[in-house]
């Protein structure tokens, strides 16, 4: 008689703690985890290939803690019932690492095999000469560490776990795999439907050739880009459309630098225009993407509805200091207007805390952006020395103070010193940035521009409410937001005490109700503004300085180019262009 054995693999993407020590968790979370999708897809491939033997069935469970309560006892019961298995904490970023450790400890105490991988493990191993103290704590618990990417390596880990012989460290940082033909990232629809808008993700490429000093991607995924093929991307899209999922976030740090971008877009265009399949995308690009012939036009035809652009700053010296030399402020308006022409909604990242920043300069620059750049949404981040970045390594080697609590390394907290601002001034400048950009007056301007250029004003309104409400109401960055915050009294950061029921439940329920009232008030107030604008018969005729076509005299007339730093930069650019013209002649 043939007795099949089972091996239970539990994949968990941890969330992280808020300032009160409670897990940030929602009924519906905002952003899907591509790491979770990649590991699930790789695990499916291992199951199909019978990597543990013909008589062993690999049972896979995937949980995203941003929308799912994780109960260690339940996880243990799944593995105990199967008779064998392990837990993988996947895609763990620095700010999620304290939560990952708090999940790992009870799992280890229950006798389970646990491994942790992701940006914090990989980045610190890649950049630091000594083991990061938080990673060392994981080692002391008996947790296995995984550095690098799991394509072609997951089978080794599973075999070791099946034999109860997990290695302390799996280090593949110097051997990054090719992506073409690799197992596709995938999650079952019941998991995807726990995200707002039922978005899933795919990485069409990994790695980045640029050298931004604040970035961890170049040190984790490498500076040599690797790509999936158009066939791979088609397969991912079809598999998800077949299960009723139609919205995708392409997680490439810069899709415009993916060498296969045109083949991928052409394939998506064919599927949409010939087969009439319905799907759309959010992508991330750089500020020079408009220089690629047909790139933006094909993105729109392929179904790109929203695009994230890392402006980072409008001060050339700040960009140069961060090694963000590819960002050319003279190209910002051309690029943004090109997306506007294709009716694609733009949202841009903006970093606060470069060495020359002051509270006054930050507000001034934001007002210049409001007036002169046709940005739809702007989201702000502290300049943060993320573990795994060059900035972090340099500050550590110099002995510069950095906050020891890596739970704060979420780009929404000040975690190191600034040469021209105190920590309190920096925090005030950060809050002022959000308040300055998202005034009612400027929100009205954004909606007017959307209506005049054909960008969906309804979608713009929804995202404005989301961004403004997450910061002002929830106290959480929009990237970590969601619908209906969940809190459990029993799930709190391990070093903080558990609150009594008498204190916790009345406060949480009052807070929840009051926040929903605030959300409703914010939405209704802005919706009334939106409805009034829609009734204007001349709304399509609206024009302002930001959405006027680019003119030859802008470098002399626009305020963005009148600072000493900008003038020096413009002179340099003009000199380079003149030399190129002479060489071409």
C-alpha positions as CSV (number, residue, x, y, z in Angstrom):
1,X,0.0,0.0,0.0
2,X,1.4,3.4,-1.1
3,X,1.4,6.0,1.8
4,X,2.0,9.5,0.5
5,X,3.7,11.9,2.8
6,X,3.1,15.6,3.2
7,X,5.4,18.5,3.7
8,X,3.8,21.8,4.8
9,X,5.5,25.0,3.6
10,X,4.1,28.2,5.3
11,X,5.1,31.5,3.7
12,X,4.5,34.6,5.7
13,X,5.1,38.2,4.7
14,X,5.4,40.1,8.0
15,X,3.9,43.6,8.6
16,X,5.5,46.0,11.0
17,X,4.6,47.8,14.2
18,X,3.1,51.3,14.5
19,X,4.4,53.8,17.1
20,X,2.2,52.2,19.8
21,X,3.7,48.8,19.1
22,X,0.6,47.2,17.4
23,X,0.9,45.4,14.1
24,X,-0.2,47.5,11.1
25,X,-3.0,45.4,9.7
26,X,-6.2,46.1,7.7
27,X,-9.3,44.4,6.4
28,X,-7.9,45.3,3.0
29,X,-4.2,46.3,2.7
30,X,-2.8,48.5,0.0
31,X,0.2,47.0,-1.8
32,X,0.6,43.3,-2.8
33,X,3.8,41.6,-1.8
34,X,5.8,40.5,-4.8
35,X,8.2,38.6,-2.6
36,X,5.3,36.5,-1.4
37,X,4.1,35.9,-4.9
38,X,7.6,35.0,-6.1
39,X,8.1,32.5,-3.3
40,X,4.7,31.0,-3.8
41,X,5.3,30.6,-7.5
42,X,8.7,28.9,-6.8
43,X,7.1,26.6,-4.3
44,X,4.5,25.6,-6.8
45,X,7.2,24.7,-9.2
46,X,9.0,22.6,-6.6
47,X,5.8,20.8,-5.8
48,X,5.2,20.0,-9.5
49,X,8.8,18.8,-9.9
50,X,8.5,16.5,-6.8
51,X,11.7,17.9,-5.4
52,X,11.2,16.0,-2.1
53,X,10.4,12.7,-3.9
54,X,7.6,11.2,-5.8
55,X,5.8,10.1,-2.6
56,X,5.9,13.6,-0.9
57,X,3.2,16.1,-1.5
58,X,4.2,19.8,-0.8
59,X,1.4,21.7,0.7
60,X,1.8,25.5,0.4
61,X,0.1,28.2,2.5
62,X,0.8,32.0,1.9
63,X,-0.1,34.7,4.3
64,X,0.4,38.5,4.2
65,X,0.2,39.9,7.7
66,X,-0.9,43.3,6.5
67,X,-4.3,41.8,5.9
68,X,-4.2,38.5,7.8
69,X,-3.9,37.7,11.5
70,X,-1.0,35.3,12.1
71,X,-1.5,32.8,14.9
72,X,1.7,30.8,15.6
73,X,-0.4,28.0,17.2
74,X,-2.4,27.7,14.0
75,X,0.7,27.6,11.9
76,X,2.2,24.9,14.1
77,X,-1.0,22.9,13.8
78,X,-0.8,23.0,9.9
79,X,2.7,21.6,10.0
80,X,2.0,19.1,12.8
81,X,-1.0,17.8,10.8
82,X,1.1,17.3,7.7
83,X,3.9,15.6,9.7
84,X,6.7,17.8,8.4
85,X,7.3,21.3,7.2
86,X,8.8,24.7,7.8
87,X,8.0,28.4,8.0
88,X,9.6,31.0,5.7
89,X,9.3,34.7,6.6
90,X,9.8,36.3,3.2
91,X,10.7,39.6,1.8
92,X,11.4,41.0,5.3
93,X,12.5,44.7,5.1
94,X,14.4,46.4,7.9
95,X,11.3,48.0,9.4
96,X,9.6,44.6,9.4
97,X,12.5,42.7,11.0
98,X,11.5,43.3,14.7
99,X,8.0,41.9,13.9
100,X,9.6,39.0,12.0
101,X,11.7,38.2,15.1
102,X,8.5,38.4,17.3
103,X,6.9,35.9,14.9
104,X,9.9,33.6,14.8
105,X,10.4,33.2,18.5
106,X,7.0,31.5,19.3
107,X,7.4,29.4,16.2
108,X,10.8,28.2,17.3
109,X,9.5,27.6,20.8
110,X,6.9,25.3,19.2
111,X,9.7,23.4,17.6
112,X,9.2,24.6,14.0
113,X,11.9,25.1,11.5
114,X,12.0,28.8,10.5
115,X,13.9,30.8,7.9
116,X,14.1,34.5,7.2
117,X,14.9,36.2,3.9
118,X,14.5,39.6,2.3
119,X,16.1,42.9,2.0
120,X,17.4,43.3,5.6
121,X,19.2,40.0,5.7
122,X,20.5,40.4,2.1
123,X,21.4,44.0,2.4
124,X,23.3,43.9,5.6
125,X,25.2,40.8,4.6
126,X,26.1,42.5,1.3
127,X,27.2,45.8,2.9
128,X,28.4,45.3,6.4
129,X,31.7,43.7,7.5
130,X,30.1,42.4,10.8
131,X,26.7,40.7,11.3
132,X,23.9,43.1,11.9
133,X,22.8,42.8,15.6
134,X,19.1,42.0,14.7
135,X,20.2,39.4,12.2
136,X,22.5,37.9,14.8
137,X,19.6,37.7,17.2
138,X,17.7,35.6,14.6
139,X,20.7,33.3,14.3
140,X,20.8,32.9,18.1
141,X,17.1,31.8,18.0
142,X,18.1,29.0,15.6
143,X,16.5,30.7,12.6
144,X,18.1,30.0,9.2
145,X,19.0,33.0,7.1
146,X,18.5,33.3,3.4
147,X,20.5,36.0,1.5
148,X,19.9,36.6,-2.2
149,X,17.2,35.3,-4.5
150,X,15.5,31.9,-4.4
151,X,15.1,31.0,-8.1
152,X,16.9,27.7,-8.5
153,X,17.7,27.5,-4.8
154,X,14.4,26.8,-3.0
155,X,14.6,23.1,-3.7
156,X,17.8,22.9,-1.7
157,X,16.2,24.6,1.3
158,X,13.2,22.4,1.1
159,X,15.3,19.2,1.0
160,X,17.3,20.3,4.0
161,X,14.2,21.1,5.9
162,X,12.6,17.8,5.0
163,X,15.7,16.2,6.5
164,X,15.7,18.5,9.5
165,X,19.1,19.8,8.5
166,X,18.5,23.5,7.6
167,X,21.8,25.4,7.3
168,X,22.3,28.5,9.4
169,X,22.9,30.6,6.3
170,X,22.1,30.2,2.6
171,X,24.1,33.0,0.9
172,X,23.6,33.5,-2.8
173,X,24.4,37.2,-2.9
174,X,27.3,36.6,-5.4
175,X,25.2,34.4,-7.7
176,X,22.1,36.2,-8.7
177,X,19.9,34.0,-11.0
178,X,18.6,34.7,-14.5
179,X,14.8,35.5,-14.6
180,X,13.9,34.5,-18.1
181,X,12.0,31.2,-18.0
182,X,12.0,31.2,-14.2
183,X,8.9,30.3,-12.2
184,X,6.3,33.0,-12.4
185,X,5.2,35.0,-9.3
186,X,1.7,34.0,-8.4
187,X,-0.8,34.1,-5.6
188,X,-4.3,32.5,-5.4
189,X,-7.1,35.0,-5.9
190,X,-8.4,34.6,-2.4
191,X,-5.1,36.2,-1.2
192,X,-5.1,38.9,-3.8
193,X,-8.7,39.9,-3.0
194,X,-7.5,40.9,0.4
195,X,-5.7,43.9,-1.2
196,X,-7.5,47.1,-2.0
197,X,-8.5,47.0,-5.7
198,X,-7.5,43.4,-6.0
199,X,-4.0,44.2,-7.2
200,X,-1.3,41.6,-7.8
201,X,2.3,42.0,-8.8
202,X,5.0,40.9,-11.1
203,X,8.6,41.7,-11.5
204,X,9.6,42.0,-15.2
205,X,13.1,42.7,-14.1
206,X,15.4,43.1,-11.1
207,X,18.5,45.1,-10.5
208,X,19.5,48.6,-11.4
209,X,22.6,50.1,-13.1
210,X,22.4,53.4,-11.2
211,X,24.3,54.2,-8.0
212,X,21.9,56.2,-5.8
213,X,23.5,56.2,-2.3
214,X,20.2,55.8,-0.4
215,X,19.1,52.8,-2.4
216,X,19.2,49.2,-1.2
217,X,18.1,47.6,-4.5
218,X,21.5,48.0,-6.2
219,X,23.2,46.1,-3.3
220,X,20.5,43.4,-3.0
221,X,19.4,42.8,-6.5
222,X,22.6,43.9,-8.1
223,X,23.7,46.6,-10.6
224,X,23.4,44.2,-13.5
225,X,19.7,44.1,-14.6
226,X,18.0,40.8,-15.3
227,X,14.8,40.4,-17.1
228,X,11.8,38.2,-17.8
229,X,10.8,37.7,-21.4
230,X,7.6,38.9,-23.0
231,X,6.5,35.2,-23.0
232,X,7.0,35.1,-19.2
233,X,5.0,38.3,-18.6
234,X,2.2,37.1,-20.9
235,X,2.0,33.8,-18.9
236,X,1.8,35.7,-15.6
237,X,-1.0,38.0,-16.9
238,X,-3.0,35.2,-18.4
239,X,-2.8,33.0,-15.3
240,X,-4.2,35.9,-13.2
241,X,-6.8,37.0,-15.7
242,X,-8.0,33.3,-15.7
243,X,-8.6,33.6,-11.9
244,X,-10.4,37.0,-12.2
245,X,-7.5,39.3,-11.4
246,X,-7.0,42.2,-13.8
247,X,-4.8,44.7,-12.0
248,X,-1.0,44.5,-11.9
249,X,1.8,46.3,-10.2
250,X,5.0,45.9,-12.1
251,X,7.6,46.1,-9.3
252,X,10.7,46.9,-11.4
253,X,12.4,49.8,-9.8
254,X,12.6,51.3,-13.3
255,X,10.6,49.6,-16.0
256,X,11.9,52.0,-18.6
257,X,15.4,50.5,-18.2
258,X,14.1,47.0,-18.8
259,X,15.7,45.9,-22.1
260,X,12.5,43.9,-22.9
261,X,10.1,46.8,-22.3
262,X,9.0,47.1,-25.9
263,X,8.5,43.4,-26.5
264,X,6.5,43.2,-23.2
265,X,4.4,46.2,-24.0
266,X,3.8,45.0,-27.6
267,X,2.6,41.7,-26.2
268,X,0.2,43.4,-23.8
269,X,-1.1,45.7,-26.5
270,X,-1.8,42.7,-28.7
271,X,-3.7,40.9,-25.9
272,X,-5.7,44.0,-25.1
273,X,-6.4,45.3,-28.6
274,X,-6.7,42.0,-30.5
275,X,-8.1,39.6,-27.9
276,X,-9.9,42.4,-26.0
277,X,-8.6,41.1,-22.6
278,X,-9.1,43.6,-19.8
279,X,-6.2,44.4,-17.5
280,X,-4.2,47.4,-16.5
281,X,-0.9,48.2,-14.8
282,X,0.9,50.5,-12.3
283,X,4.6,50.9,-13.2
284,X,7.7,52.7,-11.9
285,X,10.0,54.7,-14.2
286,X,12.8,57.2,-14.1
287,X,12.6,60.9,-15.1
288,X,14.2,60.3,-18.5
289,X,11.6,57.6,-19.7
290,X,10.1,60.1,-22.2
291,X,13.4,60.0,-24.1
292,X,12.7,56.4,-25.2
293,X,10.9,56.6,-28.6
294,X,7.3,55.3,-28.2
295,X,7.7,54.2,-24.6
296,X,5.0,56.4,-23.0
297,X,2.6,55.9,-25.9
298,X,3.0,52.1,-25.8
299,X,2.6,52.1,-22.0
300,X,-0.8,53.8,-22.3
301,X,-1.9,51.3,-25.0
302,X,-0.7,48.4,-22.9
303,X,-2.9,49.5,-20.1
304,X,-0.7,51.6,-17.8
305,X,-3.1,53.7,-15.8
306,X,-0.7,55.0,-13.1
307,X,3.0,55.6,-13.0
308,X,5.3,56.2,-10.1
309,X,8.3,58.5,-10.8
310,X,11.1,59.2,-8.3
311,X,11.6,62.9,-8.7
312,X,13.3,62.8,-5.3
313,X,14.1,66.6,-5.3
314,X,14.3,69.7,-7.5
315,X,17.7,70.8,-6.2
316,X,20.4,69.5,-8.5
317,X,23.0,69.6,-5.8
318,X,20.9,67.3,-3.6
319,X,20.4,64.9,-6.5
320,X,24.2,64.9,-7.2
321,X,25.0,64.3,-3.6
322,X,22.8,61.3,-3.5
323,X,24.4,60.0,-6.8
324,X,21.0,60.5,-8.5
325,X,22.7,62.0,-11.5
326,X,20.2,60.5,-13.9
327,X,17.5,62.9,-12.7
328,X,17.7,66.0,-14.8
329,X,15.4,68.8,-13.5
330,X,15.4,70.4,-17.0
331,X,13.5,67.3,-18.2
332,X,10.8,67.1,-15.5
333,X,8.1,69.1,-17.3
334,X,8.6,67.4,-20.6
335,X,8.4,64.0,-19.0
336,X,5.3,64.8,-16.9
337,X,3.4,66.4,-19.8
338,X,4.2,63.4,-22.0
339,X,2.4,61.2,-19.4
340,X,-0.4,63.7,-19.2
341,X,-0.9,63.6,-23.0
342,X,-1.5,59.8,-22.7
343,X,-4.0,60.4,-19.8
344,X,-1.9,58.5,-17.3
345,X,-2.0,59.5,-13.6
346,X,1.4,60.4,-12.2
347,X,2.5,60.1,-8.6
348,X,6.0,61.1,-7.6
349,X,8.3,60.4,-4.7
350,X,10.0,63.3,-3.0
351,X,12.7,62.9,-0.4
352,X,13.1,65.4,2.5
353,X,16.3,65.7,4.4
354,X,19.1,66.2,1.9
355,X,22.0,68.1,3.4
356,X,21.0,71.5,2.1
357,X,17.3,71.2,3.0
358,X,15.8,73.5,5.6
359,X,12.2,73.9,6.7
360,X,11.9,77.0,4.7
361,X,13.5,75.6,1.5
362,X,11.3,72.5,1.7
363,X,8.1,74.5,1.7
364,X,9.4,76.9,-1.0
365,X,10.3,74.0,-3.3
366,X,6.9,72.3,-2.8
367,X,5.2,75.5,-3.7
368,X,7.3,75.7,-6.9
369,X,6.3,72.2,-7.8
370,X,2.7,73.0,-7.2
371,X,2.9,76.0,-9.6
372,X,5.3,74.7,-12.3
373,X,5.2,70.9,-12.5
374,X,2.1,68.9,-13.6
375,X,2.4,66.3,-10.8
376,X,-0.8,64.7,-9.8
377,X,0.2,63.1,-6.5
378,X,3.3,63.8,-4.5
379,X,4.4,61.5,-1.7
380,X,7.1,62.4,0.8
381,X,9.8,60.3,2.4
382,X,12.5,61.0,5.0
383,X,16.0,60.6,3.6
384,X,16.6,57.3,5.5
385,X,19.9,55.4,5.8
386,X,18.3,52.0,5.1
387,X,20.4,49.0,6.1
388,X,21.9,47.7,2.9
389,X,22.5,51.1,1.4
390,X,25.7,53.0,0.9
391,X,24.4,55.8,3.1
392,X,23.8,53.4,6.0
393,X,27.3,51.9,5.7
394,X,29.0,55.3,5.5
395,X,27.2,56.6,8.6
396,X,27.8,53.5,10.5
397,X,31.5,53.5,9.7
398,X,31.7,57.2,10.6
399,X,30.1,56.6,14.0
400,X,27.1,58.9,13.2
401,X,24.1,58.5,15.4
402,X,21.3,56.4,13.9
403,X,18.2,55.3,15.7
404,X,18.7,51.7,17.0
405,X,15.1,50.8,16.5
406,X,14.9,49.5,12.9
407,X,11.1,49.4,13.2
408,X,11.3,53.1,12.4
409,X,13.2,52.6,9.2
410,X,10.0,52.9,7.1
411,X,10.8,56.2,5.4
412,X,8.2,57.8,7.6
413,X,10.4,58.6,10.6
414,X,13.6,60.6,11.1
415,X,16.2,58.2,12.2
416,X,19.5,60.1,12.0
417,X,20.9,63.6,12.4
418,X,20.6,66.3,9.8
419,X,23.3,69.0,9.3
420,X,20.8,71.9,9.2
421,X,17.7,70.7,11.1
422,X,17.1,69.3,14.5
423,X,15.1,66.1,14.7
424,X,12.1,68.1,15.8
425,X,12.5,70.6,12.9
426,X,12.8,67.8,10.5
427,X,9.6,66.2,11.7
428,X,7.8,69.5,11.5
429,X,9.1,70.0,8.0
430,X,7.9,66.6,7.0
431,X,4.4,67.3,8.3
432,X,4.4,70.7,6.7
433,X,5.3,69.1,3.3
434,X,2.2,67.0,3.3
435,X,0.0,69.9,4.6
436,X,1.5,72.3,2.0
437,X,1.0,70.1,-1.0
438,X,-2.5,68.8,-0.1
439,X,-4.2,72.0,0.6
440,X,-7.8,72.3,-0.6
441,X,-6.6,75.0,-3.1
442,X,-4.0,72.7,-4.6
443,X,-6.3,69.7,-4.6
444,X,-8.8,71.7,-6.7
445,X,-5.9,72.6,-9.0
446,X,-5.0,68.9,-9.4
447,X,-8.6,68.0,-10.2
448,X,-8.9,70.8,-12.7
449,X,-5.7,69.7,-14.5
450,X,-7.0,66.1,-14.6
451,X,-10.3,67.2,-16.2
452,X,-8.5,69.4,-18.7
453,X,-5.9,66.7,-19.7
454,X,-8.1,63.6,-19.7
455,X,-6.6,62.0,-16.6
456,X,-9.3,60.3,-14.6
457,X,-10.4,62.9,-12.0
458,X,-12.3,60.3,-10.1
459,X,-9.2,58.2,-9.6
460,X,-7.2,61.3,-8.7
461,X,-9.8,62.2,-6.1
462,X,-9.7,58.7,-4.6
463,X,-5.9,58.7,-4.3
464,X,-5.8,62.2,-2.9
465,X,-8.3,61.2,-0.2
466,X,-6.1,58.1,0.5
467,X,-2.9,60.0,0.7
468,X,-4.3,62.9,2.8
469,X,-6.2,60.6,5.1
470,X,-3.5,58.1,5.8
471,X,-1.2,60.8,7.0
472,X,-3.7,63.1,8.8
473,X,-6.1,60.5,10.1
474,X,-4.2,57.2,10.5
475,X,-0.8,58.6,11.1
476,X,0.6,56.0,8.6
477,X,2.4,56.5,5.3
478,X,0.0,55.9,2.3
479,X,2.1,53.0,1.1
480,X,1.2,51.2,4.4
481,X,-2.4,52.3,4.4
482,X,-5.5,50.2,3.9
483,X,-9.2,49.9,4.6
484,X,-10.4,49.5,8.2
485,X,-7.5,49.2,10.6
486,X,-7.4,46.0,12.7
487,X,-5.8,45.8,16.2
488,X,-5.4,42.9,18.5
489,X,-4.7,43.4,22.2
490,X,-2.7,40.2,22.3
491,X,-0.5,41.1,19.3
492,X,1.9,43.8,20.5
493,X,5.6,44.3,20.2
494,X,7.3,41.9,22.6
495,X,9.1,44.6,24.6
496,X,5.9,46.5,25.3
497,X,3.3,45.4,28.0
498,X,-0.1,44.0,27.1
499,X,-2.8,46.5,27.8
500,X,-5.8,45.6,30.0
501,X,-9.1,44.9,28.3
502,X,-10.7,47.8,30.2
503,X,-8.3,50.3,28.6
504,X,-7.7,48.7,25.2
505,X,-11.1,47.9,23.8
506,X,-13.0,51.2,24.6
507,X,-10.0,53.1,23.2
508,X,-9.7,51.0,20.0
509,X,-13.4,51.1,19.3
510,X,-13.7,54.8,19.9
511,X,-10.7,55.4,17.8
512,X,-12.1,53.2,14.9
513,X,-15.5,55.0,14.9
514,X,-14.0,58.4,15.1
515,X,-11.5,57.7,12.3
516,X,-14.3,56.5,10.0
517,X,-16.2,59.7,10.7
518,X,-13.1,61.7,9.8
519,X,-12.6,59.6,6.6
520,X,-16.3,60.2,5.6
521,X,-16.0,63.9,6.3
522,X,-12.8,64.2,4.2
523,X,-14.2,62.3,1.3
524,X,-17.5,64.1,1.2
525,X,-15.9,67.5,1.5
526,X,-13.5,66.8,-1.4
527,X,-16.2,65.0,-3.4
528,X,-18.3,68.2,-3.3
529,X,-15.4,70.1,-4.7
530,X,-15.0,67.4,-7.4
531,X,-18.8,67.5,-8.3
532,X,-18.8,71.3,-8.5
533,X,-15.8,71.2,-10.9
534,X,-17.4,68.5,-13.1
535,X,-20.4,70.8,-13.6
536,X,-18.3,73.5,-15.1
537,X,-19.0,73.4,-18.9
538,X,-15.5,75.0,-19.6
539,X,-13.6,72.5,-17.5
540,X,-11.7,71.1,-20.5
541,X,-10.4,74.6,-21.3
542,X,-8.6,75.0,-18.0
543,X,-4.9,76.0,-18.3
544,X,-2.2,77.0,-15.8
545,X,1.5,77.4,-15.8
546,X,2.2,73.7,-15.1
547,X,0.2,72.2,-18.0
548,X,1.2,74.8,-20.7
549,X,3.4,73.3,-23.4
550,X,7.2,73.5,-22.8
551,X,8.8,76.6,-24.3
552,X,12.4,77.5,-25.2
553,X,12.6,80.3,-22.6
554,X,11.7,78.2,-19.5
555,X,15.2,78.0,-18.2
556,X,15.2,81.8,-17.9
557,X,11.6,82.4,-16.8
558,X,10.6,79.5,-14.5
559,X,11.2,79.9,-10.8
560,X,12.5,76.3,-10.5
561,X,15.6,77.3,-12.4
562,X,16.4,80.6,-10.5
563,X,18.3,79.3,-7.5
564,X,22.1,79.4,-7.6
565,X,22.3,75.6,-7.7
566,X,19.8,75.4,-10.5
567,X,21.5,78.1,-12.5
568,X,24.8,76.4,-12.2
569,X,23.3,73.1,-13.3
570,X,21.6,74.7,-16.3
571,X,24.9,76.3,-17.4
572,X,26.5,72.9,-17.2
573,X,23.7,71.2,-19.2
574,X,23.8,73.8,-21.9
575,X,27.6,73.5,-22.2
576,X,27.3,69.7,-22.6
577,X,24.5,70.0,-25.2
578,X,26.6,72.5,-27.1
579,X,29.6,70.2,-27.1
580,X,27.4,67.3,-28.3
581,X,25.9,69.5,-31.1
582,X,29.4,70.5,-32.2
583,X,30.6,66.9,-32.2
584,X,27.6,65.8,-34.3
585,X,28.2,68.6,-36.8
